[in-house]
Amino acid sequence: MPKKVVPEEARRRRRPTRQGAVLSETLIVRTALRVLREHGTAGLTARRLGAALGADPSTLYRYFTGMDDLARAVGNELMGRALDGWTGGRGWRADLRSLGLALHSSYLAHPQAAVLTASRVSGRPREIAVDEAVLGLLRGAGLTDRAAVRFYHAFIDLTLAFAALDAGALALPEEARRADENMWASTYARLPAASHPNIAATADRLAARMPHSAYPVVLDTLLDGIAAELAASAQLDQGMDGRPARAERDSGP
């Protein structure tokens, strides 16, 4: 059975650690990010984290129920960092695009942490703030609640899926990552047109594009779909009474 987490007001350490720092949940999460960067996901252990903090490993369990709880807190931190550097007010499409790029960049800044946390749901305040912002942009654009949830689902899963995919490449050893990237020029570009006409015709473009993330392109495609649905909804509302039509479209999950 996991140990009960001590409430924050009761768990503050009166004395600094051997490193001269006073422990807090924020300090532990930030140190975990550093340990992940230096040692990878397999290297994030209570013992190693305690050593990095200059504290007994058991002290961590005053703040988190276990390492899995810490992993969710790390994901929450990455979400929050994206929101910290994001400002809206330029219209739903520009705001949603910039928030998506901010989330993607936040995870890629810590690729090992992204691999560990991109598929997790933390239920913590900073993650919730991101979800509230996305849903607010979609509902504020004029989407029904049903459509807003559908596009929120697509947006957040798309963003985190690309974060995990792209972070996975960045988390590889440098030599392996470069070998993968060079494969487009070293192998694909040398395939004969007689047997692979389509690859041969596009080899130079493939070599230039494939080492980069496709997230911005796919994100724009999703935003195009949202804009198209908004335009279709506006046309439908012009041709009939808006309230019954909107209620009908908003029924169901």
C-alpha positions in Angstrom: 0.0 0.0 0.0 1.4 3.4 -0.9 2.3 5.8 1.8 0.0 8.6 2.6 1.3 12.0 1.3 1.8 14.5 4.0 -0.1 17.8 3.5 2.1 20.5 2.2 1.8 22.7 5.3 3.0 19.8 7.4 5.8 18.5 5.2 8.0 21.6 5.0 11.6 20.7 5.9 13.0 23.0 8.6 16.6 22.3 7.8 18.2 22.6 4.3 19.4 19.5 2.6 23.1 18.7 2.2 23.0 20.8 -1.0 21.8 23.8 1.1 18.3 23.8 -0.4 14.9 23.6 1.4 12.9 20.8 -0.1 9.6 21.5 -1.9 7.5 19.8 -4.5 8.7 22.3 -7.1 12.4 21.7 -6.3 11.9 17.9 -6.5 10.1 18.1 -9.9 12.8 20.4 -11.3 15.5 18.1 -10.0 13.7 15.1 -11.5 13.8 16.9 -14.9 17.6 17.2 -14.6 18.0 13.6 -13.6 15.9 12.5 -16.5 18.0 14.6 -18.9 21.2 13.2 -17.5 20.2 9.6 -17.0 17.1 8.9 -19.0 13.8 7.4 -17.9 15.4 4.3 -16.5 17.7 6.4 -14.4 15.0 8.2 -12.5 15.0 6.4 -9.2 14.3 7.5 -5.6 17.9 6.8 -4.7 19.4 8.9 -7.5 16.9 11.7 -7.0 17.7 11.7 -3.3 21.4 12.0 -4.0 20.8 14.9 -6.5 18.8 16.7 -3.8 21.2 15.9 -1.0 18.3 14.2 1.0 17.4 10.7 2.1 15.4 9.0 -0.7 12.6 8.3 1.8 12.0 12.0 2.1 10.5 12.0 -1.4 7.5 10.1 -0.1 6.5 13.0 2.1 5.7 14.8 -1.2 4.6 12.0 -3.6 2.9 8.6 -3.1 5.6 7.1 -5.3 7.6 7.5 -8.5 4.6 7.2 -10.6 3.0 10.2 -8.8 6.2 12.1 -9.4 6.0 11.3 -13.1 2.6 12.8 -13.3 3.9 15.9 -11.5 6.7 16.2 -14.1 4.1 16.0 -16.9 2.1 18.7 -15.1 5.2 20.9 -14.9 5.8 20.6 -18.7 2.2 21.6 -19.4 2.5 24.5 -17.1 5.7 25.8 -18.6 4.0 25.9 -22.0 1.1 28.0 -20.6 3.6 30.3 -18.7 5.1 31.4 -21.9 1.8 31.7 -23.9 -0.4 34.7 -24.4 -3.7 34.8 -26.3 -5.9 37.5 -27.6 -5.2 37.2 -31.4 -8.2 35.1 -32.3 -9.1 31.5 -31.7 -7.0 30.1 -34.6 -3.8 32.0 -33.9 -4.2 31.4 -30.1 -4.8 27.6 -30.5 -1.9 27.3 -32.9 0.5 29.2 -30.7 -0.6 27.2 -27.6 -0.1 23.9 -29.5 3.4 24.9 -30.6 4.2 26.0 -27.0 3.1 22.6 -25.6 5.1 20.8 -28.3 8.2 22.9 -27.6 7.9 22.5 -23.8 8.0 18.7 -24.1 10.8 18.7 -26.7 12.9 20.8 -24.3 12.9 17.8 -22.0 12.8 14.8 -24.3 13.4 12.1 -21.7 10.6 13.6 -19.5 8.3 13.8 -22.6 8.8 10.1 -23.3 7.9 9.3 -19.7 4.9 11.6 -19.4 3.3 12.5 -22.7 0.7 9.6 -22.4 -0.2 10.4 -18.8 -3.1 12.4 -17.3 -2.0 14.1 -14.1 -5.2 15.8 -13.0 -3.0 18.5 -11.5 -3.7 22.3 -11.6 -1.3 23.3 -14.4 -2.5 20.6 -16.7 -6.1 21.5 -15.9 -5.4 25.1 -16.8 -4.2 24.1 -20.2 -7.3 22.0 -20.8 -9.5 24.9 -19.7 -7.7 27.3 -22.0 -8.1 25.0 -25.0 -11.8 24.4 -24.4 -12.3 28.1 -23.8 -10.8 28.9 -27.2 -12.9 26.3 -29.0 -16.2 27.3 -27.3 -15.4 30.9 -27.7 -14.9 30.4 -31.4 -18.6 29.4 -31.6 -18.4 25.6 -31.6 -21.1 23.6 -29.8 -20.0 21.8 -26.7 -20.1 18.5 -28.5 -17.8 19.8 -31.3 -15.6 21.6 -28.8 -14.9 18.4 -26.9 -14.3 16.5 -30.1 -11.8 19.0 -31.4 -10.2 19.3 -27.9 -9.7 15.6 -27.9 -8.1 15.7 -31.4 -5.9 18.8 -30.5 -4.5 17.5 -27.2 -3.9 13.9 -28.5 -2.3 15.2 -31.6 0.0 17.6 -29.7 1.1 15.0 -27.1 1.5 12.2 -29.7 3.9 14.4 -31.7 5.6 15.4 -28.5 6.2 11.8 -27.7 7.3 10.9 -31.3 9.6 13.8 -31.7 11.0 13.5 -28.2 11.7 9.9 -28.7 14.0 10.8 -31.6 15.7 13.5 -29.5 16.2 11.1 -26.6 18.2 8.7 -28.8 22.0 8.7 -28.4 23.4 11.4 -30.7 25.1 8.9 -33.1 21.8 6.8 -33.5 19.8 9.9 -34.1 22.1 11.3 -36.8 22.2 7.8 -38.4 18.4 7.8 -38.7 18.3 11.3 -40.1 21.1 10.6 -42.6 19.2 7.5 -43.8 17.1 9.7 -46.2 20.2 10.9 -48.0 22.4 7.8 -47.6 19.8 5.2 -48.6 16.5 6.6 -49.9 18.2 9.1 -52.2 20.2 6.2 -53.8 17.2 4.0 -54.7 16.9 3.6 -58.5 14.1 5.3 -60.3 13.4 2.0 -62.2 12.3 0.2 -59.1 11.3 3.2 -56.8 10.1 6.0 -59.2 8.2 7.9 -56.5 10.9 7.9 -53.9 13.5 8.8 -56.6 11.5 11.7 -57.8 11.1 13.2 -54.3 14.4 12.1 -52.7 15.9 15.5 -52.3 12.7 16.9 -50.8 12.4 13.9 -48.5 15.9 14.3 -47.2 15.3 18.0 -46.5 11.9 17.6 -44.8 11.9 14.2 -42.9 14.4 15.1 -40.1 12.0 17.8 -39.0 8.7 17.5 -37.1 5.4 17.3 -39.1 3.5 18.7 -36.2 3.0 22.3 -37.5 1.7 20.9 -40.8 -0.7 18.5 -39.2 -1.8 21.1 -36.6 -2.7 23.5 -39.4 -4.7 20.7 -41.0 -6.7 20.3 -37.8 -7.2 24.0 -37.5 -8.5 24.0 -41.1 -11.0 21.4 -40.1 -12.2 23.5 -37.2 -12.6 26.5 -39.4 -14.5 24.5 -42.0 -16.9 23.3 -39.3 -17.5 26.8 -38.0 -18.2 28.1 -41.5 -20.6 25.2 -42.2 -22.4 25.9 -38.9 -22.7 29.6 -39.7 -24.3 28.8 -43.1 -26.7 26.4 -41.5 -27.7 29.0 -38.9 -28.4 31.5 -41.6 -30.9 29.2 -43.3 -33.0 28.2 -40.3 -33.8 29.1 -36.8 -30.4 28.9 -35.0 -31.5 27.5 -31.6 -33.2 24.3 -32.7 -30.5 23.6 -35.3 -27.7 24.1 -32.7 -29.4 22.0 -30.1 -29.8 19.2 -32.6 -26.1 19.3 -33.6 -25.1 19.4 -30.0 -26.9 16.2 -29.0 -25.0 13.0 -28.3 -21.5 12.4 -26.9 
